[in-house]
Amino acid sequence: MNRRSVLKIAGTLSALHALPLTAATPDLVAVPVLLRAGGCVLVMRHAQTVAGIGDPPNFKLEQCSTQRNLSDEGREQAKRIGQWFKANKLQPRSVQTSPWCRCKDTAELAFGKYSELSALASTFENRGDQEAQTKALRARLAYIPTGQFEVWVTHQVNITSLTGEGTAMGEALVISTKGKVLGRTLFGA
């Protein structure tokens, strides 16, 4: 995908992040039901970031100050995601996240604890091994039991590779153990 296509997609997705989180959103009704049934993953794109695409040149994964990070709105969005889970009495079996700071911060603010999962690391601009990472995620999906679910916080490129779907920042898909998208919701900024 060329840079112009990426910019066009990013602009469209950025516009979507402004949609409100309301009980009237049809997918929000189904998502708690799906998660309670378990045997699924809620895979979520990190919360809203400062403007930009990817990371600045020469960023360092172990140094958050060199990365594109959550904006103030994104930090509030992540907190609201956590409040939504509490209000719906939903407790994930585990929260897994990409090692990128914007994903770890989303997970920390929303859930308070997480584990890093290298298969969720960004593959944007040919980082990582998208095919191997997607294969590892599909394998992990198969082991989530009925009555339990996991939350995975990652990047749009990884979600698209896994599901074929694009997502806005703060948007999540519920995926079955077979890899089928069962529902989606946008946690508004």
C-alpha positions as CSV (number, residue, x, y, z in Angstrom):
1,M,0.0,0.0,0.0
2,N,1.5,3.4,-0.9
3,R,1.7,6.4,1.4
4,R,-1.2,8.2,-0.3
5,S,-3.5,5.3,0.3
6,V,-2.4,5.1,3.9
7,L,-3.1,8.8,4.4
8,K,-6.6,8.5,2.8
9,I,-7.5,5.5,5.0
10,A,-6.1,7.3,8.1
11,G,-8.2,10.4,7.3
12,T,-11.3,8.4,7.0
13,L,-10.6,6.4,10.2
14,S,-9.8,9.6,12.1
15,A,-13.1,11.1,11.2
16,L,-14.8,7.9,12.5
17,H,-13.3,8.3,16.0
18,A,-15.6,11.2,16.8
19,L,-18.7,9.0,16.9
20,P,-20.2,8.9,20.4
21,L,-20.3,5.9,22.7
22,T,-24.0,5.5,23.4
23,A,-26.4,2.8,24.4
24,A,-28.3,3.4,21.2
25,T,-25.4,2.1,19.1
26,P,-26.6,-1.3,18.0
27,D,-23.2,-3.0,18.3
28,L,-22.9,-2.0,21.9
29,V,-26.0,-4.0,22.7
30,A,-24.5,-7.2,21.2
31,V,-20.9,-6.8,22.4
32,P,-21.6,-7.4,26.1
33,V,-23.7,-10.5,25.2
34,L,-20.9,-11.8,23.0
35,L,-18.3,-11.3,25.6
36,R,-20.3,-12.9,28.3
37,A,-20.8,-16.0,26.1
38,G,-17.0,-16.1,25.7
39,G,-15.0,-18.2,23.3
40,C,-13.9,-14.9,21.7
41,V,-11.5,-12.0,21.7
42,L,-12.2,-8.3,21.7
43,V,-9.4,-7.0,19.5
44,M,-9.1,-3.2,19.9
45,R,-7.1,-0.6,18.1
46,H,-5.4,1.7,20.6
47,A,-7.2,4.9,21.8
48,Q,-6.9,8.2,20.0
49,T,-3.3,9.5,19.4
50,V,-1.7,12.7,18.6
51,A,-1.8,13.5,14.9
52,G,0.3,11.5,12.5
53,I,0.7,8.1,10.9
54,G,3.1,5.5,12.2
55,D,5.9,6.7,14.3
56,P,8.5,9.5,13.9
57,P,11.7,8.5,12.1
58,N,14.2,6.8,14.4
59,F,11.7,6.0,17.1
60,K,12.8,3.5,19.8
61,L,10.3,1.0,21.0
62,E,11.7,1.1,24.6
63,Q,11.5,4.9,24.7
64,C,7.9,6.3,24.7
65,S,9.0,9.9,24.1
66,T,10.2,8.9,20.6
67,Q,6.8,7.3,19.6
68,R,3.4,8.7,18.5
69,N,1.5,8.5,21.8
70,L,-2.0,8.9,23.1
71,S,-3.5,12.4,23.0
72,D,-5.3,13.8,26.0
73,E,-8.5,12.8,24.3
74,G,-7.1,9.3,23.9
75,R,-6.2,9.0,27.6
76,E,-9.8,10.0,28.5
77,Q,-11.1,7.6,25.8
78,A,-9.1,4.7,27.4
79,K,-10.5,5.5,30.8
80,R,-14.1,5.5,29.4
81,I,-13.4,2.1,27.9
82,G,-12.5,0.8,31.3
83,Q,-15.6,2.4,32.8
84,W,-17.7,0.7,30.1
85,F,-16.3,-2.7,31.0
86,K,-16.9,-2.1,34.7
87,A,-20.5,-0.8,34.1
88,N,-21.2,-4.0,32.1
89,K,-19.5,-6.2,34.7
90,L,-17.2,-7.7,32.1
91,Q,-13.9,-9.1,33.2
92,P,-11.5,-10.4,30.5
93,R,-9.5,-13.5,31.2
94,S,-6.4,-11.5,30.2
95,V,-5.5,-8.3,28.5
96,Q,-2.7,-8.6,25.9
97,T,-1.1,-5.7,24.2
98,S,1.4,-4.6,21.6
99,P,4.7,-3.4,23.1
100,W,4.1,0.1,21.5
101,C,3.5,2.7,24.2
102,R,0.1,3.9,22.8
103,C,-1.2,0.3,23.1
104,K,0.3,-0.3,26.6
105,D,-1.1,3.1,27.8
106,T,-4.6,2.2,26.4
107,A,-4.5,-1.1,28.2
108,E,-3.2,0.4,31.5
109,L,-5.7,3.2,31.6
110,A,-8.7,0.9,30.6
111,F,-7.8,-2.2,32.5
112,G,-5.1,-1.5,35.0
113,K,-3.0,-4.5,34.0
114,Y,-1.8,-6.2,30.8
115,S,0.8,-8.5,29.3
116,E,2.7,-7.7,26.2
117,L,2.2,-10.1,23.3
118,S,4.8,-9.8,20.5
119,A,2.3,-11.1,17.9
120,L,0.3,-7.8,18.5
121,A,3.4,-5.6,17.7
122,S,2.9,-3.2,14.7
123,T,3.8,-4.5,11.3
124,F,3.3,-1.0,9.7
125,E,6.1,-0.1,7.2
126,N,7.3,-3.7,7.1
127,R,8.1,-4.0,10.8
128,G,7.8,-7.5,12.2
129,D,6.5,-10.5,10.2
130,Q,2.8,-9.9,9.5
131,E,2.2,-13.4,8.2
132,A,3.8,-15.1,11.2
133,Q,2.2,-12.8,13.7
134,T,-1.3,-13.3,12.2
135,K,-0.8,-17.0,12.3
136,A,0.2,-16.9,16.0
137,L,-2.9,-14.8,16.8
138,R,-5.1,-17.2,15.0
139,A,-3.6,-20.1,16.9
140,R,-4.1,-18.3,20.2
141,L,-7.8,-17.7,19.3
142,A,-8.4,-21.4,19.2
143,Y,-7.6,-21.8,22.9
144,I,-10.1,-19.3,24.4
145,P,-12.8,-21.3,26.2
146,T,-16.5,-20.7,26.2
147,G,-17.5,-18.4,29.0
148,Q,-14.2,-16.4,28.8
149,F,-12.8,-13.8,26.6
150,E,-9.5,-11.9,26.1
151,V,-8.9,-8.3,25.1
152,W,-6.1,-7.6,22.6
153,V,-4.9,-4.0,22.2
154,T,-3.1,-3.5,18.9
155,H,-2.7,-1.6,15.7
156,Q,-5.0,-1.2,12.6
157,V,-2.6,-3.1,10.3
158,N,-2.7,-6.1,12.6
159,I,-6.5,-6.0,13.0
160,T,-6.9,-5.8,9.2
161,S,-4.5,-8.7,8.7
162,L,-6.4,-10.8,11.2
163,T,-9.9,-9.9,10.1
164,G,-9.9,-8.1,6.8
165,E,-11.6,-5.2,8.5
166,G,-10.4,-1.6,9.1
167,T,-10.8,0.1,12.5
168,A,-10.7,3.6,13.9
169,M,-8.8,4.4,17.0
170,G,-10.6,3.1,20.0
171,E,-12.7,0.7,17.8
172,A,-13.0,-3.0,18.7
173,L,-14.1,-6.1,16.9
174,V,-15.3,-9.3,18.7
175,I,-13.8,-12.3,17.0
176,S,-14.8,-15.9,17.5
177,T,-12.2,-18.7,18.1
178,K,-12.7,-19.5,14.3
179,G,-11.6,-16.0,13.4
180,K,-15.0,-14.7,12.4
181,V,-16.0,-11.1,13.2
182,L,-19.1,-11.4,15.4
183,G,-19.6,-7.7,16.4
184,R,-17.9,-4.3,16.5
185,T,-18.1,-1.2,18.6
186,L,-16.5,2.2,18.6
187,F,-15.5,3.6,22.0
188,G,-15.9,7.3,21.1
189,A,-13.2,9.8,21.9
